[in-house]
Amino acid sequence: MMPIRRFSEQSWFPDLFNDFFSNDRLFRASTTAPSVNIVEEEKDYKIEVAAPGMTKDDFDVHLSEDNELVVGMEKKTEKNDKDAKNRKYLHREFSYSQFKQSFTLPENVDKEHITANVNDGVLTVCLPKTEGCEKKNEGRRIEIE
């Protein structure tokens, strides 16, 4: 038999508030990161980052001077209400998501021809392979299509 939790008029709000803001819930929310696939094909490598709801403006992709591809994303969402000054909110939702991951590139990546695009919430970075000597990496920003 399951116990039934009853709320009195005086105690329901503190319990709801404490349950909602428990440390366990905050910890789980802050550790969420998008899934990443790395695929090697004959002519290139592909890095796929699943981030539903994100647009190309939410991502930043660049090469660092340390021969690393850095993929980052940031999104802030807040529900705005014109009458907010006249209301006392007991609960209001907003969110902030941030992710950054670095990938050390293999020596055979053509750093001048790296491309990136976003389609249906998936960022795909294409890293074409090359043969021969590599130039010293000076770092550069990669446009997302």
Rosetta constraint file for C-alpha pairs under 8 A:
AtomPair CA 7 CA 11 HARMONIC 6.27 0.50
AtomPair CA 7 CA 12 HARMONIC 5.14 0.50
AtomPair CA 8 CA 12 HARMONIC 6.17 0.50
AtomPair CA 11 CA 15 HARMONIC 6.65 0.50
AtomPair CA 12 CA 16 HARMONIC 6.16 0.50
AtomPair CA 13 CA 17 HARMONIC 5.97 0.50
AtomPair CA 14 CA 18 HARMONIC 6.00 0.50
AtomPair CA 15 CA 19 HARMONIC 6.00 0.50
AtomPair CA 16 CA 20 HARMONIC 6.07 0.50
AtomPair CA 17 CA 21 HARMONIC 6.23 0.50
AtomPair CA 18 CA 22 HARMONIC 5.78 0.50
AtomPair CA 20 CA 25 HARMONIC 7.24 0.50
AtomPair CA 21 CA 25 HARMONIC 6.69 0.50
AtomPair CA 21 CA 26 HARMONIC 6.72 0.50
AtomPair CA 22 CA 26 HARMONIC 6.58 0.50
AtomPair CA 23 CA 27 HARMONIC 6.02 0.50
AtomPair CA 24 CA 28 HARMONIC 6.35 0.50
AtomPair CA 25 CA 29 HARMONIC 6.31 0.50
AtomPair CA 26 CA 30 HARMONIC 6.22 0.50
AtomPair CA 27 CA 31 HARMONIC 6.41 0.50
AtomPair CA 28 CA 32 HARMONIC 6.81 0.50
AtomPair CA 33 CA 99 HARMONIC 6.64 0.50
AtomPair CA 34 CA 49 HARMONIC 6.42 0.50
AtomPair CA 34 CA 50 HARMONIC 5.53 0.50
AtomPair CA 34 CA 51 HARMONIC 5.78 0.50
AtomPair CA 34 CA 99 HARMONIC 7.85 0.50
AtomPair CA 35 CA 49 HARMONIC 5.88 0.50
AtomPair CA 35 CA 50 HARMONIC 5.40 0.50
AtomPair CA 35 CA 51 HARMONIC 7.76 0.50
AtomPair CA 36 CA 47 HARMONIC 6.97 0.50
AtomPair CA 36 CA 48 HARMONIC 5.55 0.50
AtomPair CA 36 CA 49 HARMONIC 4.62 0.50
AtomPair CA 36 CA 50 HARMONIC 6.49 0.50
AtomPair CA 37 CA 46 HARMONIC 7.92 0.50
AtomPair CA 37 CA 47 HARMONIC 5.73 0.50
AtomPair CA 37 CA 48 HARMONIC 5.01 0.50
AtomPair CA 37 CA 49 HARMONIC 6.62 0.50
AtomPair CA 38 CA 45 HARMONIC 7.17 0.50
AtomPair CA 38 CA 46 HARMONIC 5.71 0.50
AtomPair CA 38 CA 47 HARMONIC 4.59 0.50
AtomPair CA 38 CA 48 HARMONIC 6.41 0.50
AtomPair CA 39 CA 45 HARMONIC 5.60 0.50
AtomPair CA 39 CA 46 HARMONIC 5.09 0.50
AtomPair CA 39 CA 47 HARMONIC 6.48 0.50
AtomPair CA 40 CA 44 HARMONIC 6.26 0.50
AtomPair CA 40 CA 45 HARMONIC 4.45 0.50
AtomPair CA 40 CA 46 HARMONIC 6.48 0.50
AtomPair CA 41 CA 45 HARMONIC 5.86 0.50
AtomPair CA 41 CA 46 HARMONIC 7.87 0.50
AtomPair CA 43 CA 128 HARMONIC 6.12 0.50
AtomPair CA 43 CA 129 HARMONIC 5.61 0.50
AtomPair CA 44 CA 109 HARMONIC 7.86 0.50
AtomPair CA 44 CA 126 HARMONIC 6.78 0.50
AtomPair CA 44 CA 127 HARMONIC 5.44 0.50
AtomPair CA 44 CA 128 HARMONIC 4.10 0.50
AtomPair CA 44 CA 129 HARMONIC 4.93 0.50
AtomPair CA 45 CA 126 HARMONIC 6.03 0.50
AtomPair CA 45 CA 127 HARMONIC 4.98 0.50
AtomPair CA 45 CA 128 HARMONIC 6.29 0.50
AtomPair CA 45 CA 129 HARMONIC 7.28 0.50
AtomPair CA 46 CA 124 HARMONIC 6.61 0.50
AtomPair CA 46 CA 125 HARMONIC 5.60 0.50
AtomPair CA 46 CA 126 HARMONIC 4.71 0.50
AtomPair CA 46 CA 127 HARMONIC 6.03 0.50
AtomPair CA 47 CA 123 HARMONIC 7.94 0.50
AtomPair CA 47 CA 124 HARMONIC 5.66 0.50
AtomPair CA 47 CA 125 HARMONIC 5.11 0.50
AtomPair CA 47 CA 126 HARMONIC 6.70 0.50
AtomPair CA 48 CA 122 HARMONIC 6.47 0.50
AtomPair CA 48 CA 123 HARMONIC 5.60 0.50
AtomPair CA 48 CA 124 HARMONIC 4.54 0.50
AtomPair CA 48 CA 125 HARMONIC 6.52 0.50
AtomPair CA 49 CA 122 HARMONIC 5.53 0.50
AtomPair CA 49 CA 123 HARMONIC 5.05 0.50
AtomPair CA 49 CA 124 HARMONIC 6.55 0.50
AtomPair CA 50 CA 121 HARMONIC 6.18 0.50
AtomPair CA 50 CA 122 HARMONIC 4.58 0.50
AtomPair CA 50 CA 123 HARMONIC 6.56 0.50
AtomPair CA 51 CA 121 HARMONIC 5.12 0.50
AtomPair CA 51 CA 122 HARMONIC 5.76 0.50
AtomPair CA 51 CA 123 HARMONIC 7.40 0.50
AtomPair CA 52 CA 120 HARMONIC 7.19 0.50
AtomPair CA 52 CA 121 HARMONIC 4.21 0.50
AtomPair CA 52 CA 122 HARMONIC 6.92 0.50
AtomPair CA 53 CA 121 HARMONIC 5.72 0.50
AtomPair CA 54 CA 58 HARMONIC 5.99 0.50
AtomPair CA 54 CA 59 HARMONIC 7.86 0.50
AtomPair CA 54 CA 75 HARMONIC 7.53 0.50
AtomPair CA 54 CA 121 HARMONIC 5.71 0.50
AtomPair CA 55 CA 59 HARMONIC 7.22 0.50
AtomPair CA 55 CA 118 HARMONIC 6.88 0.50
AtomPair CA 55 CA 121 HARMONIC 6.97 0.50
AtomPair CA 56 CA 117 HARMONIC 7.37 0.50
AtomPair CA 56 CA 118 HARMONIC 5.90 0.50
AtomPair CA 56 CA 144 HARMONIC 6.09 0.50
AtomPair CA 56 CA 145 HARMONIC 7.15 0.50
AtomPair CA 58 CA 73 HARMONIC 5.37 0.50
AtomPair CA 58 CA 74 HARMONIC 5.45 0.50
AtomPair CA 58 CA 75 HARMONIC 5.97 0.50
AtomPair CA 59 CA 71 HARMONIC 7.29 0.50
AtomPair CA 59 CA 72 HARMONIC 5.65 0.50
AtomPair CA 59 CA 73 HARMONIC 4.26 0.50
AtomPair CA 59 CA 74 HARMONIC 6.67 0.50
AtomPair CA 59 CA 144 HARMONIC 8.00 0.50
AtomPair CA 60 CA 70 HARMONIC 7.88 0.50
AtomPair CA 60 CA 71 HARMONIC 5.98 0.50
AtomPair CA 60 CA 72 HARMONIC 5.04 0.50
AtomPair CA 60 CA 73 HARMONIC 6.01 0.50
AtomPair CA 61 CA 69 HARMONIC 7.21 0.50
AtomPair CA 61 CA 70 HARMONIC 5.68 0.50
AtomPair CA 61 CA 71 HARMONIC 4.69 0.50
AtomPair CA 61 CA 72 HARMONIC 6.33 0.50
AtomPair CA 61 CA 116 HARMONIC 7.99 0.50
AtomPair CA 61 CA 141 HARMONIC 6.44 0.50
AtomPair CA 61 CA 142 HARMONIC 5.60 0.50
AtomPair CA 61 CA 143 HARMONIC 7.45 0.50
AtomPair CA 61 CA 144 HARMONIC 7.68 0.50
AtomPair CA 62 CA 69 HARMONIC 5.89 0.50
AtomPair CA 62 CA 70 HARMONIC 5.38 0.50
AtomPair CA 62 CA 71 HARMONIC 6.86 0.50
AtomPair CA 62 CA 139 HARMONIC 7.36 0.50
AtomPair CA 62 CA 140 HARMONIC 5.86 0.50
AtomPair CA 62 CA 141 HARMONIC 4.31 0.50
AtomPair CA 62 CA 142 HARMONIC 5.28 0.50
AtomPair CA 63 CA 67 HARMONIC 6.67 0.50
AtomPair CA 63 CA 68 HARMONIC 5.68 0.50
AtomPair CA 63 CA 69 HARMONIC 4.67 0.50
AtomPair CA 63 CA 70 HARMONIC 6.10 0.50
AtomPair CA 63 CA 139 HARMONIC 4.81 0.50
AtomPair CA 63 CA 140 HARMONIC 5.28 0.50
AtomPair CA 63 CA 141 HARMONIC 6.31 0.50
AtomPair CA 63 CA 142 HARMONIC 7.55 0.50
AtomPair CA 64 CA 68 HARMONIC 5.26 0.50
AtomPair CA 64 CA 69 HARMONIC 6.39 0.50
AtomPair CA 64 CA 70 HARMONIC 6.96 0.50
AtomPair CA 64 CA 138 HARMONIC 7.61 0.50
AtomPair CA 64 CA 139 HARMONIC 4.82 0.50
AtomPair CA 64 CA 140 HARMONIC 7.11 0.50
AtomPair CA 65 CA 137 HARMONIC 5.97 0.50
AtomPair CA 65 CA 138 HARMONIC 5.49 0.50
AtomPair CA 65 CA 139 HARMONIC 4.84 0.50
AtomPair CA 66 CA 137 HARMONIC 7.63 0.50
AtomPair CA 67 CA 104 HARMONIC 6.26 0.50
AtomPair CA 67 CA 105 HARMONIC 6.19 0.50
AtomPair CA 67 CA 137 HARMONIC 6.37 0.50
AtomPair CA 67 CA 139 HARMONIC 7.70 0.50
AtomPair CA 68 CA 102 HARMONIC 6.04 0.50
AtomPair CA 68 CA 103 HARMONIC 5.31 0.50
AtomPair CA 68 CA 104 HARMONIC 4.47 0.50
AtomPair CA 68 CA 105 HARMONIC 5.73 0.50
AtomPair CA 69 CA 102 HARMONIC 5.57 0.50
AtomPair CA 69 CA 103 HARMONIC 5.06 0.50
AtomPair CA 69 CA 104 HARMONIC 6.41 0.50
AtomPair CA 69 CA 105 HARMONIC 6.72 0.50
AtomPair CA 70 CA 100 HARMONIC 7.04 0.50
AtomPair CA 70 CA 101 HARMONIC 5.81 0.50
AtomPair CA 70 CA 102 HARMONIC 4.36 0.50
AtomPair CA 70 CA 103 HARMONIC 6.37 0.50
AtomPair CA 71 CA 100 HARMONIC 5.65 0.50
AtomPair CA 71 CA 101 HARMONIC 5.44 0.50
AtomPair CA 71 CA 102 HARMONIC 6.31 0.50
AtomPair CA 72 CA 98 HARMONIC 7.45 0.50
AtomPair CA 72 CA 99 HARMONIC 5.37 0.50
AtomPair CA 72 CA 100 HARMONIC 4.06 0.50
AtomPair CA 72 CA 101 HARMONIC 6.38 0.50
AtomPair CA 73 CA 97 HARMONIC 7.73 0.50
AtomPair CA 73 CA 98 HARMONIC 5.59 0.50
AtomPair CA 73 CA 99 HARMONIC 5.22 0.50
AtomPair CA 73 CA 100 HARMONIC 6.47 0.50
AtomPair CA 74 CA 96 HARMONIC 7.50 0.50
AtomPair CA 74 CA 97 HARMONIC 5.55 0.50
AtomPair CA 74 CA 98 HARMONIC 4.38 0.50
AtomPair CA 74 CA 99 HARMONIC 6.56 0.50
AtomPair CA 75 CA 96 HARMONIC 5.77 0.50
AtomPair CA 75 CA 97 HARMONIC 5.18 0.50
AtomPair CA 75 CA 98 HARMONIC 6.56 0.50
AtomPair CA 76 CA 94 HARMONIC 7.82 0.50
AtomPair CA 76 CA 95 HARMONIC 5.90 0.50
AtomPair CA 76 CA 96 HARMONIC 4.51 0.50
AtomPair CA 76 CA 97 HARMONIC 6.49 0.50
AtomPair CA 77 CA 94 HARMONIC 5.52 0.50
AtomPair CA 77 CA 95 HARMONIC 5.14 0.50
AtomPair CA 77 CA 96 HARMONIC 6.31 0.50
AtomPair CA 78 CA 93 HARMONIC 6.78 0.50
AtomPair CA 78 CA 94 HARMONIC 4.27 0.50
AtomPair CA 78 CA 95 HARMONIC 6.39 0.50
AtomPair CA 79 CA 92 HARMONIC 7.81 0.50
AtomPair CA 79 CA 93 HARMONIC 6.59 0.50
AtomPair CA 79 CA 94 HARMONIC 6.19 0.50
AtomPair CA 80 CA 84 HARMONIC 7.80 0.50
AtomPair CA 83 CA 87 HARMONIC 6.73 0.50
AtomPair CA 84 CA 88 HARMONIC 7.74 0.50
AtomPair CA 105 CA 109 HARMONIC 6.85 0.50
AtomPair CA 107 CA 134 HARMONIC 7.42 0.50
AtomPair CA 108 CA 129 HARMONIC 5.40 0.50
AtomPair CA 108 CA 130 HARMONIC 5.23 0.50
AtomPair CA 108 CA 131 HARMONIC 6.25 0.50
AtomPair CA 108 CA 132 HARMONIC 7.84 0.50
AtomPair CA 108 CA 134 HARMONIC 7.85 0.50
AtomPair CA 109 CA 127 HARMONIC 6.12 0.50
AtomPair CA 109 CA 128 HARMONIC 5.77 0.50
AtomPair CA 109 CA 129 HARMONIC 4.55 0.50
AtomPair CA 109 CA 130 HARMONIC 5.67 0.50
AtomPair CA 110 CA 114 HARMONIC 6.94 0.50
AtomPair CA 110 CA 127 HARMONIC 6.90 0.50
AtomPair CA 110 CA 128 HARMONIC 5.59 0.50
AtomPair CA 110 CA 129 HARMONIC 5.58 0.50
AtomPair CA 110 CA 130 HARMONIC 5.26 0.50
AtomPair CA 110 CA 134 HARMONIC 8.00 0.50
AtomPair CA 111 CA 127 HARMONIC 7.44 0.50
AtomPair CA 111 CA 128 HARMONIC 7.91 0.50
AtomPair CA 111 CA 137 HARMONIC 7.92 0.50
AtomPair CA 113 CA 127 HARMONIC 7.34 0.50
AtomPair CA 113 CA 128 HARMONIC 6.78 0.50
AtomPair CA 114 CA 125 HARMONIC 7.16 0.50
AtomPair CA 114 CA 126 HARMONIC 5.76 0.50
AtomPair CA 114 CA 127 HARMONIC 4.98 0.50
AtomPair CA 114 CA 128 HARMONIC 6.50 0.50
AtomPair CA 114 CA 142 HARMONIC 7.15 0.50
AtomPair CA 115 CA 125 HARMONIC 5.76 0.50
AtomPair CA 115 CA 126 HARMONIC 5.28 0.50
AtomPair CA 115 CA 127 HARMONIC 6.96 0.50
AtomPair CA 115 CA 142 HARMONIC 6.68 0.50
AtomPair CA 115 CA 143 HARMONIC 7.13 0.50
AtomPair CA 115 CA 144 HARMONIC 7.16 0.50
AtomPair CA 116 CA 123 HARMONIC 6.98 0.50
AtomPair CA 116 CA 124 HARMONIC 5.53 0.50
AtomPair CA 116 CA 125 HARMONIC 4.23 0.50
AtomPair CA 116 CA 126 HARMONIC 6.10 0.50
AtomPair CA 116 CA 142 HARMONIC 7.11 0.50
AtomPair CA 116 CA 143 HARMONIC 6.70 0.50
AtomPair CA 116 CA 144 HARMONIC 4.86 0.50
AtomPair CA 116 CA 145 HARMONIC 6.26 0.50
AtomPair CA 117 CA 123 HARMONIC 5.72 0.50
AtomPair CA 117 CA 124 HARMONIC 5.48 0.50
AtomPair CA 117 CA 125 HARMONIC 6.67 0.50
AtomPair CA 117 CA 144 HARMONIC 4.93 0.50
AtomPair CA 117 CA 145 HARMONIC 4.51 0.50
AtomPair CA 118 CA 122 HARMONIC 5.47 0.50
AtomPair CA 118 CA 123 HARMONIC 4.36 0.50
AtomPair CA 118 CA 124 HARMONIC 6.27 0.50
AtomPair CA 118 CA 144 HARMONIC 7.07 0.50
AtomPair CA 118 CA 145 HARMONIC 6.66 0.50
AtomPair CA 119 CA 123 HARMONIC 6.65 0.50
